[in-house]
Amino acid sequence: MTYKEIVDTFKTLVFNHKILVDFGYGNISDIKRRSEDTIGNDQADYPYAFLNPTTHTRTVNTTVYRFNLIVMELAEDTTESSLTVQSQCIQYIDDLIAGLYFGPVGQAFDVSVTGITITPFKERFQDTVAGATASIEIEVTNPLNDCITPFN
């Protein structure tokens, strides 16, 4: 399983989810917002899942890809509203991890989802949102193979 296939799988899972509406990928500065000065594809639709890559590691037999999966929803400026949204976003994260691990991708490839930590938040990324960030490690078995390297 390649890096692109992992990102594409998250995108597919988000768009197949019956509640999540939008997906993004990239640096934190790439997170879309909903405001009067944004239009079209630059405007976020909520609930919104954003996949932020972090440092990956490689061994002779495996690659561990690390991401921050940020799931957010517009929130009112009350503790009760934030708590409700955070709880819902944690469930959406569970749904996505289950889809990755137990779905066709997890069964087709030797994929292990490990090292998951979840942090609830209430922030302003231009919009006032609440949600949760999951730090996820995805270990993929893919041994190095000198037989297929493009060397003379």
HELIX and SHEET records of a PDB file:
HELIX    1   1 TYR A    3  ASN A   16  1                                  14    
HELIX    2   2 ILE A   28  ASP A   30  5                                   3    
HELIX    3   3 GLY A   40  ASP A   42  5                                   3    
HELIX    4   4 THR A   79  PHE A  102  1                                  24    
HELIX    5   5 PRO A  104  ALA A  108  1                                   5    
HELIX    6   6 ASP A  146  ILE A  148  5                                   3    
SHEET    1   A 4 ASP A  22  TYR A  25  0                                        
SHEET    2   A 4 TYR A  48  PRO A  53  1                                        
SHEET    3   A 4 THR A  62  LEU A  74 -1                                        
SHEET    4   A 4 THR A  57  ARG A  58 -1                                        
SHEET    1   B 5 ASP A  22  TYR A  25  0                                        
SHEET    2   B 5 TYR A  48  PRO A  53  1                                        
SHEET    3   B 5 THR A  62  LEU A  74 -1                                        
SHEET    4   B 5 THR A 128  THR A 141 -1                                        
SHEET    5   B 5 VAL A 111  ARG A 124 -1                                        
END                                                                             
